[in-house]
Amino acid sequence: MQKTMQQLLRNYRSHIRYAAGSGICLTFMIMEIHASKSFTANGVAFTVIYALLLAVLPLLPETASVGLSVLSVVKSLLPVLVVGPSDFWGTWYALGVLGLRRKPLIPVICVAANVMASFSGVVFGGEAPTVGDVGLACSYVLSGLAGFAIQKQTSAMRAQKERELSEQRLRFQTERLENLHVLHDRIAGELTHVIQRSRLWRSDPDVDR
């Protein structure tokens, strides 16, 4: 029962944390929409999908994060111009969440895909890489690494806490066992004394007189 309550509390805290992150990304998106109201049709479609994925991320963090990563790759690889609010914040956040929650394979694939997509102009258009391309690629790598770092730190803290709890339980059990040994010895001593007195009384009924 206690483990179930702890798991529910941990899930609630995770939902709150992910909801805060999604809210920040959505806030940046809304600010960009207000700043520039001229979007293409495909830009509007990408924006709607982007907002929906951010909205469901607190409930489905891994699935929504993969979706945001794929959306960023598709948007970068499209041969047509997509005019809409940037999805950088959501992509960085999604890669960090994947690094935090998943084993390395899926986060590495998503990071690598976004890094390669940031150089789509170099690969498909024969353009020279720009400082912006390199900076964007590095930002994706750093986002994934940040998630991994937080995961390692969280795991280490959880393991340390579990060790401390195990040591406390061990000390409690040891003290309890020692108390039982003392109680056992005391009872055994009392019983031995009673038996000796009983035997002595049987041999000499006038011993207590």
C-alpha positions as CSV (number, residue, x, y, z in Angstrom):
1,M,0.0,0.0,0.0
2,Q,2.8,2.4,0.9
3,K,4.7,1.7,-2.3
4,T,1.5,2.3,-4.3
5,M,0.9,5.7,-2.6
6,Q,4.6,6.6,-3.3
7,Q,4.2,5.7,-6.9
8,L,1.0,7.7,-7.3
9,L,2.7,10.7,-5.6
10,R,5.7,10.3,-7.9
11,N,3.5,10.2,-11.0
12,Y,1.5,13.3,-9.8
13,R,4.7,15.2,-9.4
14,S,5.9,14.1,-12.8
15,H,2.7,15.3,-14.4
16,I,3.0,18.7,-12.7
17,R,6.6,19.0,-13.8
18,Y,5.9,18.1,-17.4
19,A,2.8,20.3,-17.5
20,A,5.0,23.3,-16.4
21,G,7.5,22.6,-19.2
22,S,4.8,22.2,-21.8
23,G,3.2,25.4,-20.5
24,I,6.4,27.3,-21.0
25,C,6.8,26.0,-24.6
26,L,3.1,26.9,-25.4
27,T,3.7,30.4,-24.0
28,F,6.6,31.0,-26.3
29,M,4.4,29.7,-29.2
30,I,1.6,32.1,-28.3
31,M,4.0,35.0,-28.1
32,E,5.3,34.3,-31.6
33,I,1.8,34.0,-32.9
34,H,0.9,37.4,-31.5
35,A,4.1,38.9,-32.9
36,S,3.6,37.6,-36.4
37,K,0.2,36.7,-37.7
38,S,1.2,35.8,-41.2
39,F,1.5,32.1,-41.5
40,T,1.2,29.6,-44.4
41,A,-1.4,26.9,-44.4
42,N,1.2,24.2,-43.7
43,G,2.6,26.4,-41.0
44,V,-0.8,26.5,-39.3
45,A,-1.1,22.7,-39.6
46,F,2.3,22.2,-38.0
47,T,1.4,24.6,-35.3
48,V,-1.8,22.8,-34.4
49,I,0.0,19.4,-34.2
50,Y,2.8,21.0,-32.2
51,A,0.3,22.5,-29.7
52,L,-1.6,19.2,-29.4
53,L,1.6,17.2,-28.7
54,L,2.7,19.7,-26.0
55,A,-0.8,19.5,-24.5
56,V,-0.7,15.7,-24.1
57,L,2.9,15.5,-23.1
58,P,2.2,15.6,-19.4
59,L,0.0,12.5,-19.8
60,L,2.1,10.7,-22.4
61,P,5.6,12.1,-22.0
62,E,7.5,9.6,-24.0
63,T,5.0,9.2,-26.9
64,A,4.4,13.0,-27.2
65,S,8.2,13.7,-27.0
66,V,8.9,11.3,-29.9
67,G,6.1,12.9,-31.8
68,L,7.6,16.4,-31.3
69,S,11.0,15.1,-32.4
70,V,9.6,13.5,-35.5
71,L,7.6,16.7,-36.2
72,S,10.7,18.8,-36.1
73,V,12.5,16.4,-38.5
74,V,9.6,16.4,-41.0
75,K,9.4,20.2,-40.8
76,S,13.1,20.6,-41.6
77,L,13.1,18.1,-44.4
78,L,10.0,19.4,-46.3
79,P,11.0,20.9,-49.6
80,V,8.4,23.7,-49.2
81,L,8.6,26.8,-47.0
82,V,6.8,26.4,-43.6
83,V,6.0,29.8,-42.1
84,G,4.8,29.5,-38.5
85,P,6.0,29.8,-34.9
86,S,9.2,28.0,-34.2
87,D,9.2,24.6,-32.6
88,F,12.7,24.8,-31.2
89,W,11.6,25.1,-27.6
90,G,9.3,22.1,-27.8
91,T,11.9,20.0,-29.6
92,W,14.6,20.8,-27.0
93,Y,12.2,20.0,-24.3
94,A,11.1,16.8,-25.9
95,L,14.7,15.6,-26.4
96,G,15.4,16.4,-22.8
97,V,12.4,14.4,-21.6
98,L,13.4,11.4,-23.7
99,G,16.9,11.6,-22.3
100,L,15.4,11.7,-18.8
101,R,12.9,8.8,-19.2
102,R,14.2,6.4,-21.8
103,K,17.1,4.1,-22.3
104,P,19.7,5.6,-24.7
105,L,18.6,4.0,-27.9
106,I,15.4,6.1,-28.7
107,P,16.9,9.4,-27.4
108,V,20.0,8.9,-29.4
109,I,18.0,8.1,-32.6
110,C,15.8,11.2,-32.1
111,V,18.8,13.5,-31.4
112,A,20.7,12.1,-34.4
113,A,17.7,12.6,-36.6
114,N,17.3,16.2,-35.6
115,V,21.0,16.9,-35.9
116,M,21.0,15.5,-39.5
117,A,17.8,17.4,-40.3
118,S,19.4,20.7,-39.2
119,F,21.9,20.1,-42.0
120,S,19.2,19.3,-44.6
121,G,20.3,22.3,-46.7
122,V,23.8,20.9,-46.8
123,V,22.8,17.4,-47.6
124,F,20.0,18.1,-50.2
125,G,20.9,21.5,-51.5
126,G,24.6,21.4,-51.5
127,E,24.8,24.5,-49.3
128,A,27.6,25.3,-47.0
129,P,26.9,24.7,-43.3
130,T,26.2,27.9,-41.5
131,V,26.9,28.9,-37.9
132,G,23.2,28.7,-37.2
133,D,23.1,25.1,-38.5
134,V,26.0,24.1,-36.3
135,G,24.5,25.9,-33.3
136,L,21.1,24.3,-33.8
137,A,22.6,20.8,-34.1
138,C,24.7,21.4,-30.9
139,S,21.5,22.5,-29.1
140,Y,19.8,19.2,-29.9
141,V,22.8,17.3,-28.6
142,L,22.9,19.3,-25.4
143,S,19.2,18.9,-24.8
144,G,19.6,15.1,-25.0
145,L,22.7,15.2,-22.8
146,A,20.9,17.4,-20.2
147,G,18.1,14.8,-20.0
148,F,20.7,12.0,-19.5
149,A,22.5,14.0,-16.8
150,I,19.3,14.6,-14.9
151,Q,18.4,10.9,-15.2
152,K,21.7,9.8,-13.8
153,Q,21.5,12.3,-10.9
154,T,18.0,11.3,-10.1
155,S,18.9,7.6,-10.2
156,A,21.9,8.2,-7.9
157,M,19.8,10.2,-5.5
158,R,17.1,7.5,-5.5
159,A,19.7,4.8,-4.9
160,Q,21.2,6.7,-2.1
161,K,17.8,7.2,-0.5
162,E,17.0,3.5,-0.9
163,R,20.4,2.6,0.7
164,E,19.7,4.9,3.6
165,L,16.2,3.4,4.1
166,S,17.8,-0.1,3.9
167,E,20.3,0.8,6.5
168,Q,17.6,2.2,8.8
169,R,15.6,-1.0,8.4
170,L,18.6,-3.1,9.1
171,R,19.5,-1.1,12.3
172,F,15.9,-1.3,13.4
173,Q,15.8,-5.1,12.9
174,T,19.2,-5.5,14.6
175,E,18.0,-3.5,17.6
176,R,14.8,-5.4,17.7
177,L,16.7,-8.7,17.5
178,E,19.0,-7.6,20.3
179,N,16.0,-6.7,22.4
180,L,14.4,-10.1,21.8
181,H,17.7,-11.7,22.8
182,V,17.7,-9.7,26.1
183,L,14.1,-10.6,26.7
184,H,14.7,-14.2,25.9
185,D,17.7,-14.4,28.3
186,R,15.6,-12.6,31.0
187,I,12.7,-15.0,30.6
188,A,15.0,-18.0,30.5
189,G,16.7,-16.8,33.7
190,E,13.4,-16.4,35.4
191,L,12.2,-19.8,34.3
192,T,15.4,-21.4,35.5
193,H,15.1,-19.7,38.8
194,V,11.5,-20.9,39.2
195,I,12.4,-24.4,38.2
196,Q,15.3,-24.5,40.7
197,R,13.0,-23.2,43.4
198,S,10.4,-25.7,42.5
199,R,12.9,-28.6,42.7
200,L,14.3,-27.3,45.9
201,W,10.8,-27.1,47.4
202,R,10.0,-30.6,46.3
203,S,13.1,-31.9,48.0
204,D,12.5,-29.8,51.1
205,P,9.0,-28.4,51.5
206,D,10.1,-26.4,54.5
207,V,12.7,-24.4,52.5
208,D,10.5,-21.3,52.3
209,R,9.5,-21.4,55.9
